[in-house]
Amino acid sequence: MPELSLTRLQRWNLWFWLAITLSEHLPHYLSIWLFGLEPLQFDVAKLLLKETPTLLVLALTHIFIGWSYARALPPLHFFAGLIALTVAFIPLNNLIWWWAKLHQPQLVFVLLGNLDINSLPFFIWGACYVLIWHLRQQLQQQQQQALLQQQLQQLELQALQQQLNPHFTFNTLNSVCALVEAKRYDDAEIMSEQLATFLRYSFSKSPDQLVQLTDEVAAIDAYLALQKTRFGDKLQVQWQLGAELQRQVIPPLLLQPLVENAVKYAVAGQRQGAIIRISGQRQGAQWLLEVSDNGPGSAVTASHTPSSGVGLLNIRNRLQQHFGDSASLRTHASVQGFLAQLQLPWQEAS
């Protein structure tokens, strides 16, 4: 919906009174043209005189719109001002016609003549303006809600970033130091680069933007590589993402809480570890992105901490904010493991 600025309202005011004027005069001129009742002649001076009330009402309503818009008058106050405007205009309109016709009617006619006819367009105009005023209020509320939603997204991303386990970072740095002491400098350098890649990605992305799946995969791959340093052969990762998916866009850090849950409950919770699979495929106008594991699944679902549920809720909210009803998150726990399935619209990065 375009912004209901003062300029737009005043432009609407001009078109409204122009339409009223045409509706008053067009039938007369059409009857002359169609039936030839009298010669079709245009006297500019006479035409300007006849349209003086229209110019007057246009000027008065133009001023009234600016005044009421600046004060954001509610409907009740607006109609009170409209009544005052109507009472002021009708005597002026009658005086103009009285002067044009050069006769002297009674004073009551000058003040109140044609009160019903002349006031009707004002109240039609007022009803239209109040409708526009309500649209303006709704637009302002939508803008405020959008701003609050954006702030909420930023807070959610900050909370997600703060969910990075401090012990994970601390353990990674300890592992780097241990590799340096063992003079495994190449491995220490690789681990440092992986940690820097993941942290740089996680702290540099805005919640209101979309990133290519390639970038998200690179960050998650770095995260898993660091976790593999911790768990060794207990953590096995299988990627099944086709090349056609690489340019698809998703919100940043959308996969991180899903992968983190898989590491926490499937890998760390079992002596033999687990396999984490990250796969995707196109399905018509949409595509699926899945994170699954062969861990305990339903055996630990009931004991999941509230933080994991908050992470899933955040994912659903972010999908709704970015894609509306065209995206969703479904989860399924079984004795064979846990599956998280993201359904997203097919939308390549520009």
Contacts in CASP RR format, 6 or more apart in sequence:
PFRMAT RR
TARGET T0000
AUTHOR 0000-0000-0000
METHOD contacts of the structure
MODEL  1
MPELSLTRLQRWNLWFWLAITLSEHLPHYLSIWLFGLEPLQFDVAKLLLK
ETPTLLVLALTHIFIGWSYARALPPLHFFAGLIALTVAFIPLNNLIWWWA
KLHQPQLVFVLLGNLDINSLPFFIWGACYVLIWHLRQQLQQQQQQALLQQ
QLQQLELQALQQQLNPHFTFNTLNSVCALVEAKRYDDAEIMSEQLATFLR
YSFSKSPDQLVQLTDEVAAIDAYLALQKTRFGDKLQVQWQLGAELQRQVI
PPLLLQPLVENAVKYAVAGQRQGAIIRISGQRQGAQWLLEVSDNGPGSAV
TASHTPSSGVGLLNIRNRLQQHFGDSASLRTHASVQGFLAQLQLPWQEAS
1 135 0 8 1.000
1 139 0 8 1.000
1 142 0 8 1.000
2 8 0 8 1.000
3 139 0 8 1.000
4 132 0 8 1.000
4 135 0 8 1.000
4 136 0 8 1.000
4 139 0 8 1.000
6 65 0 8 1.000
6 66 0 8 1.000
6 69 0 8 1.000
9 65 0 8 1.000
9 66 0 8 1.000
9 69 0 8 1.000
9 129 0 8 1.000
9 132 0 8 1.000
10 62 0 8 1.000
10 65 0 8 1.000
10 66 0 8 1.000
12 128 0 8 1.000
12 132 0 8 1.000
13 58 0 8 1.000
13 61 0 8 1.000
13 62 0 8 1.000
13 65 0 8 1.000
13 125 0 8 1.000
14 58 0 8 1.000
14 62 0 8 1.000
16 125 0 8 1.000
16 128 0 8 1.000
17 54 0 8 1.000
17 57 0 8 1.000
17 58 0 8 1.000
17 61 0 8 1.000
17 121 0 8 1.000
17 125 0 8 1.000
20 54 0 8 1.000
20 121 0 8 1.000
21 51 0 8 1.000
21 54 0 8 1.000
29 40 0 8 1.000
31 37 0 8 1.000
32 38 0 8 1.000
32 40 0 8 1.000
33 40 0 8 1.000
49 100 0 8 1.000
50 100 0 8 1.000
52 96 0 8 1.000
53 92 0 8 1.000
53 93 0 8 1.000
53 96 0 8 1.000
53 97 0 8 1.000
56 89 0 8 1.000
56 92 0 8 1.000
56 93 0 8 1.000
56 96 0 8 1.000
57 89 0 8 1.000
57 93 0 8 1.000
60 85 0 8 1.000
60 88 0 8 1.000
60 89 0 8 1.000
61 85 0 8 1.000
61 125 0 8 1.000
64 81 0 8 1.000
64 82 0 8 1.000
64 85 0 8 1.000
65 129 0 8 1.000
68 78 0 8 1.000
68 81 0 8 1.000
68 129 0 8 1.000
73 133 0 8 1.000
75 130 0 8 1.000
75 133 0 8 1.000
78 126 0 8 1.000
78 129 0 8 1.000
78 130 0 8 1.000
78 133 0 8 1.000
79 126 0 8 1.000
79 130 0 8 1.000
82 122 0 8 1.000
82 123 0 8 1.000
82 125 0 8 1.000
82 126 0 8 1.000
85 122 0 8 1.000
86 118 0 8 1.000
86 119 0 8 1.000
86 122 0 8 1.000
86 123 0 8 1.000
89 118 0 8 1.000
89 122 0 8 1.000
90 111 0 8 1.000
90 112 0 8 1.000
90 113 0 8 1.000
90 114 0 8 1.000
90 115 0 8 1.000
90 118 0 8 1.000
90 119 0 8 1.000
91 110 0 8 1.000
91 111 0 8 1.000
91 112 0 8 1.000
93 114 0 8 1.000
93 118 0 8 1.000
94 109 0 8 1.000
94 110 0 8 1.000
94 111 0 8 1.000
94 113 0 8 1.000
94 114 0 8 1.000
95 110 0 8 1.000
98 104 0 8 1.000
98 105 0 8 1.000
98 110 0 8 1.000
149 321 0 8 1.000
150 207 0 8 1.000
150 208 0 8 1.000
153 207 0 8 1.000
153 208 0 8 1.000
153 318 0 8 1.000
153 321 0 8 1.000
154 206 0 8 1.000
154 207 0 8 1.000
154 208 0 8 1.000
156 207 0 8 1.000
156 314 0 8 1.000
156 317 0 8 1.000
156 318 0 8 1.000
157 205 0 8 1.000
157 206 0 8 1.000
157 207 0 8 1.000
157 252 0 8 1.000
157 253 0 8 1.000
159 314 0 8 1.000
160 253 0 8 1.000
160 256 0 8 1.000
160 257 0 8 1.000
160 311 0 8 1.000
160 314 0 8 1.000
161 202 0 8 1.000
161 203 0 8 1.000
161 253 0 8 1.000
163 257 0 8 1.000
163 260 0 8 1.000
163 307 0 8 1.000
163 311 0 8 1.000
164 202 0 8 1.000
168 226 0 8 1.000
168 227 0 8 1.000
168 230 0 8 1.000
169 195 0 8 1.000
169 199 0 8 1.000
171 230 0 8 1.000
172 191 0 8 1.000
172 195 0 8 1.000
172 226 0 8 1.000
172 229 0 8 1.000
172 230 0 8 1.000
173 195 0 8 1.000
175 191 0 8 1.000
175 229 0 8 1.000
175 230 0 8 1.000
176 188 0 8 1.000
176 191 0 8 1.000
176 192 0 8 1.000
176 195 0 8 1.000
179 185 0 8 1.000
179 187 0 8 1.000
179 188 0 8 1.000
179 191 0 8 1.000
180 188 0 8 1.000
191 225 0 8 1.000
191 226 0 8 1.000
191 229 0 8 1.000
194 222 0 8 1.000
194 225 0 8 1.000
194 226 0 8 1.000
195 222 0 8 1.000
195 226 0 8 1.000
197 218 0 8 1.000
197 219 0 8 1.000
197 222 0 8 1.000
198 219 0 8 1.000
198 222 0 8 1.000
198 223 0 8 1.000
198 226 0 8 1.000
201 215 0 8 1.000
201 218 0 8 1.000
201 219 0 8 1.000
201 222 0 8 1.000
201 252 0 8 1.000
201 253 0 8 1.000
202 219 0 8 1.000
202 252 0 8 1.000
202 253 0 8 1.000
202 256 0 8 1.000
205 211 0 8 1.000
205 252 0 8 1.000
205 253 0 8 1.000
206 252 0 8 1.000
207 251 0 8 1.000
207 252 0 8 1.000
207 318 0 8 1.000
209 251 0 8 1.000
209 252 0 8 1.000
210 249 0 8 1.000
210 250 0 8 1.000
210 251 0 8 1.000
210 252 0 8 1.000
210 322 0 8 1.000
210 349 0 8 1.000
211 249 0 8 1.000
211 250 0 8 1.000
211 251 0 8 1.000
211 252 0 8 1.000
212 246 0 8 1.000
212 247 0 8 1.000
212 248 0 8 1.000
212 249 0 8 1.000
212 349 0 8 1.000
213 241 0 8 1.000
213 245 0 8 1.000
213 246 0 8 1.000
213 247 0 8 1.000
213 248 0 8 1.000
213 249 0 8 1.000
213 250 0 8 1.000
213 289 0 8 1.000
214 246 0 8 1.000
214 247 0 8 1.000
215 252 0 8 1.000
216 250 0 8 1.000
216 252 0 8 1.000
216 253 0 8 1.000
216 254 0 8 1.000
216 255 0 8 1.000
217 239 0 8 1.000
217 241 0 8 1.000
217 246 0 8 1.000
217 278 0 8 1.000
219 253 0 8 1.000
219 256 0 8 1.000
220 255 0 8 1.000
220 256 0 8 1.000
220 259 0 8 1.000
220 278 0 8 1.000
221 239 0 8 1.000
223 256 0 8 1.000
223 259 0 8 1.000
223 260 0 8 1.000
224 235 0 8 1.000
224 237 0 8 1.000
224 259 0 8 1.000
224 263 0 8 1.000
224 276 0 8 1.000
227 235 0 8 1.000
227 263 0 8 1.000
227 267 0 8 1.000
228 235 0 8 1.000
228 237 0 8 1.000
231 263 0 8 1.000
231 267 0 8 1.000
231 268 0 8 1.000
231 273 0 8 1.000
234 267 0 8 1.000
234 270 0 8 1.000
234 272 0 8 1.000
234 273 0 8 1.000
234 274 0 8 1.000
235 263 0 8 1.000
235 267 0 8 1.000
235 273 0 8 1.000
235 274 0 8 1.000
235 276 0 8 1.000
236 273 0 8 1.000
236 274 0 8 1.000
236 275 0 8 1.000
236 276 0 8 1.000
237 275 0 8 1.000
237 276 0 8 1.000
237 277 0 8 1.000
237 278 0 8 1.000
238 275 0 8 1.000
238 276 0 8 1.000
238 277 0 8 1.000
238 278 0 8 1.000
238 279 0 8 1.000
239 278 0 8 1.000
239 279 0 8 1.000
240 277 0 8 1.000
240 278 0 8 1.000
240 279 0 8 1.000
240 280 0 8 1.000
241 278 0 8 1.000
241 279 0 8 1.000
241 280 0 8 1.000
242 280 0 8 1.000
242 281 0 8 1.000
244 282 0 8 1.000
245 280 0 8 1.000
245 281 0 8 1.000
245 282 0 8 1.000
245 287 0 8 1.000
245 289 0 8 1.000
247 348 0 8 1.000
247 349 0 8 1.000
248 287 0 8 1.000
248 344 0 8 1.000
248 346 0 8 1.000
248 347 0 8 1.000
248 348 0 8 1.000
248 349 0 8 1.000
249 347 0 8 1.000
249 348 0 8 1.000
249 349 0 8 1.000
250 289 0 8 1.000
250 342 0 8 1.000
250 344 0 8 1.000
251 318 0 8 1.000
251 319 0 8 1.000
251 322 0 8 1.000
254 315 0 8 1.000
254 318 0 8 1.000
254 319 0 8 1.000
254 342 0 8 1.000
255 278 0 8 1.000
255 289 0 8 1.000
255 291 0 8 1.000
257 308 0 8 1.000
257 311 0 8 1.000
257 312 0 8 1.000
257 314 0 8 1.000
257 315 0 8 1.000
258 291 0 8 1.000
258 315 0 8 1.000
258 340 0 8 1.000
259 276 0 8 1.000
259 278 0 8 1.000
259 291 0 8 1.000
261 304 0 8 1.000
261 308 0 8 1.000
261 338 0 8 1.000
261 340 0 8 1.000
262 274 0 8 1.000
262 276 0 8 1.000
262 291 0 8 1.000
262 292 0 8 1.000
262 293 0 8 1.000
262 338 0 8 1.000
263 276 0 8 1.000
264 308 0 8 1.000
265 293 0 8 1.000
265 295 0 8 1.000
265 296 0 8 1.000
265 297 0 8 1.000
265 300 0 8 1.000
265 304 0 8 1.000
265 308 0 8 1.000
265 338 0 8 1.000
266 273 0 8 1.000
266 274 0 8 1.000
266 276 0 8 1.000
266 293 0 8 1.000
266 294 0 8 1.000
266 295 0 8 1.000
266 296 0 8 1.000
266 297 0 8 1.000
266 337 0 8 1.000
266 338 0 8 1.000
267 273 0 8 1.000
267 274 0 8 1.000
267 276 0 8 1.000
267 293 0 8 1.000
269 296 0 8 1.000
269 300 0 8 1.000
270 295 0 8 1.000
270 296 0 8 1.000
273 295 0 8 1.000
274 293 0 8 1.000
274 294 0 8 1.000
274 295 0 8 1.000
275 293 0 8 1.000
275 294 0 8 1.000
276 291 0 8 1.000
276 292 0 8 1.000
276 293 0 8 1.000
277 290 0 8 1.000
277 291 0 8 1.000
277 292 0 8 1.000
277 293 0 8 1.000
278 289 0 8 1.000
278 290 0 8 1.000
278 291 0 8 1.000
279 289 0 8 1.000
279 290 0 8 1.000
279 292 0 8 1.000
280 287 0 8 1.000
280 288 0 8 1.000
280 289 0 8 1.000
280 290 0 8 1.000
281 287 0 8 1.000
281 288 0 8 1.000
282 346 0 8 1.000
284 346 0 8 1.000
285 345 0 8 1.000
285 346 0 8 1.000
286 326 0 8 1.000
286 343 0 8 1.000
286 344 0 8 1.000
286 345 0 8 1.000
286 346 0 8 1.000
287 343 0 8 1.000
287 344 0 8 1.000
287 346 0 8 1.000
288 341 0 8 1.000
288 342 0 8 1.000
288 343 0 8 1.000
288 344 0 8 1.000
289 341 0 8 1.000
289 342 0 8 1.000
289 344 0 8 1.000
290 339 0 8 1.000
290 340 0 8 1.000
290 341 0 8 1.000
290 342 0 8 1.000
291 339 0 8 1.000
291 340 0 8 1.000
292 337 0 8 1.000
292 338 0 8 1.000
292 339 0 8 1.000
292 340 0 8 1.000
293 337 0 8 1.000
293 338 0 8 1.000
294 336 0 8 1.000
294 337 0 8 1.000
295 336 0 8 1.000
295 337 0 8 1.000
295 338 0 8 1.000
296 337 0 8 1.000
297 333 0 8 1.000
297 334 0 8 1.000
297 335 0 8 1.000
297 336 0 8 1.000
297 337 0 8 1.000
297 338 0 8 1.000
298 333 0 8 1.000
298 334 0 8 1.000
298 335 0 8 1.000
298 337 0 8 1.000
299 335 0 8 1.000
301 333 0 8 1.000
301 338 0 8 1.000
312 329 0 8 1.000
312 331 0 8 1.000
312 340 0 8 1.000
315 329 0 8 1.000
315 342 0 8 1.000
316 328 0 8 1.000
316 329 0 8 1.000
319 327 0 8 1.000
319 328 0 8 1.000
319 329 0 8 1.000
319 342 0 8 1.000
319 344 0 8 1.000
320 327 0 8 1.000
323 344 0 8 1.000
323 345 0 8 1.000
326 344 0 8 1.000
326 345 0 8 1.000
327 342 0 8 1.000
327 343 0 8 1.000
327 344 0 8 1.000
327 345 0 8 1.000
328 342 0 8 1.000
328 343 0 8 1.000
329 340 0 8 1.000
329 341 0 8 1.000
329 342 0 8 1.000
329 343 0 8 1.000
330 340 0 8 1.000
330 341 0 8 1.000
330 343 0 8 1.000
331 338 0 8 1.000
331 339 0 8 1.000
331 340 0 8 1.000
331 341 0 8 1.000
332 338 0 8 1.000
332 339 0 8 1.000
332 341 0 8 1.000
333 339 0 8 1.000
END
